Amino acid sequence: MKKITDRIYYVGVNDRNKNLFEGLWPLPKGVSYNAYLIDDEKTCLVDTVEADFFMPFLENIREVLGDRQLDYVVVNHMEPDHSGSLALIKKYYPGVQIVGNKKTFDMMRGFYQIENDVFEVKNGDSIELGALKLSFVLTPMVHWPETMMTLCGKVLFSGDAFGCFGALNGAWVDEQMNCDDFWMEMVRYYSNIVGKYGTPVQMALKKLAGVKVDYICATHGPVWHQYVEKVIALYDRLSRYETEPGLVICYGTMYGNTERAAEVIARAAAEAGVKNIVMHNVSKSHHSYIIRDVFRYSGLIVGAPTYNTGLYHEMNVLLDELSQKDIKGRLLGYFGSYSWASKAVSEIRRWNEERLHYEEVGQPVEIRQALTPETFAQCEALGRAMAERLAQQ
């Protein structure tokens, strides 16, 4: 049995087959769907798993419960990768009470047509299980309207908050594993899925301030015990849109001319003292990794060709994605190229003025057909200007 503490067990499953999480985000190392079982006078399941994994999930539950009944299921989050097994759980445990808030049940009716045997809780409410007690903290928009967290003593069942991509390879608690791969996957998970909701995350952290937490049991990734403080600090920093010193350069290119300009800019920035420089070809790097790095670093330089009298498609998509994430306080430089009709630079400028609202750094560079000595020098100047501005932070 996968015991976390006395009476609390891990009963989640791993998905090593899915290529894209939510049909969007690459899963090079899979993902876990975490659920937890509390074995007290009253038994309680906290969250379920995606329906495709129900049978191994049920085996995990029965390993703990045997033939005993399940009294409660707490639903911290209604996304189907966590609530997808609810209807099946009710078939195997027909008397189970489903615990959630009003918005939980509004969604539950829509997803699964479940209306009976529900137990509504509000912020601060609690349920006695015997030796243990559950307390509920409503955390709306982290990152859906119904999201909440559940406290059981010093164990926090946090829903999607503090989660990350990556399947669990045998161990389930952080102190039993090497967590190196999970840190950047937590940043990628946060920035792409939760990142738009920095203010609600800050509100949730304030609700938890002063609460002693020994274990964070999220719905994806490791159970955090050894690194609880590090995990909370990371979420605090990301939700404040704070950054490390560094520069992300993303570019689109068709025949290599815009890419050569990006290389000149990167070299000039490095020579001017910027050590953390990440470069992405927007047609090759999945945008989730670019967005992750924009959350990490305060400097951003983008460049692309004009295409069909507009902006190169993949750069247009990336700028739209960045604008939807509502990432604040970044520094922006930009450049563009064209063969016969200049549009890229003006389109990037329009994106920033209308949607991104980042501080512009340096002079934009516009390249006709290929680099010339003049535009080469302008690219160098743009890289140096960004380095100088980053050094002022």
C-alpha positions, 0 to 999 in steps of 0.5 A: 500500500502507498501510505503517505501518513497514518490513515492517508494513502496514494491511490493515483495512476500514471498515464504514459501514453498520452502525447498532448495534455488537454490536446495542447501540451506535450507530455514527453514524460507522461503525467500522473492523475493523483487521488488519495484515500483516507481510511478512518471511521468514515472513509474518504476518497479525495478526487478521482482519475480520468475514466480510461484508468478507472479499473487500476484506480479501483484496484488501488482503492480496494487494496486499502478498503477491501470490501468496506464501503466508501463514505465520501468523495471530495471533488476539489476540481471538476476537470474530467481528468480528476472527476471523470470516474465519479459516475463509475465510483457511484456504481461501485459504491452506490451510497457514497456522498459526493462533497463539493461546493455549489459550483462543483454541483452545477458542473457535475450535473452538466458533465455526468448528470449526477444530482443525488447524494451530494454534500455541499460545503462552503469556505471554512466548513468541515467534516469529521471522519473520526480521528481526522477532520476535513476542512475546506478552502474555496479557491475560485479561478485556480484555475476553474470557478469551482476549484477548492482545496481540502485540509486534513490536519497538516496535509493539504489536498490542493487540486491542480495547484502545485501540480506538474507534468511527468509520470511518477516512476515508482515513488510518489513522495518527493523525498523518495525520488530525484525531483530534478525533472519536475521543477521545470515541468512545474513551471511549464504546467503553471505558466500554460494552465494556471498562469493567467490567474495570478491574482486568484493564486495570490488570494488562495495563498493568503487564505493558506497563510499561517496554516502549517502544511507538512504534505501537499497532495496535488492532482499531478506530480509528486506528493510534496513533503521535503520541498513544501516551502520551495513549492509554495515559494515558487507559486508565490513568485510565479503568481507575482510575475516575478522573474530571473534575470535573462532573455528569451529570443523567439523568431520565425524564419523561412529561409534563414535570414531572420534566424541570422538576425536573431543570432546576431542579437543573441551574441550582442546581448551575451557580449554585453553581459546577459548569461541566461539566454534562451532561443526558440524557433517558433516553428520548432519549439512547442509554444508551451516551452516558450511561454514557460521561459517567458514566465522565467525571464524578464527580457523578450525579443521577438522577430519574424518575416512578413508573410502574405502581407501580414505577420508570420503565422506561428509568431502571430499565434505565439503573440496571441497566446502570450496576450491571453496569459496576461503576463505582466512586466516584461521588456520587449524588443523586436525585429522583422524582415520582408522581401517586397512588402514590410508588415512584420515590424508594424504588426508586432508593434500593434500586438504590443500596443493593443494587447501585451503592453510591455516596455519597449527596449531599443529600436526595432530592426527592419530587414529588407531581404537579407542582413546588410552592414547597417541592419547587422549593426542595428541588430547588435544595438538591439541586443546591447540595449536589452542587456543594458536594460536588464542590468538596471533591474 
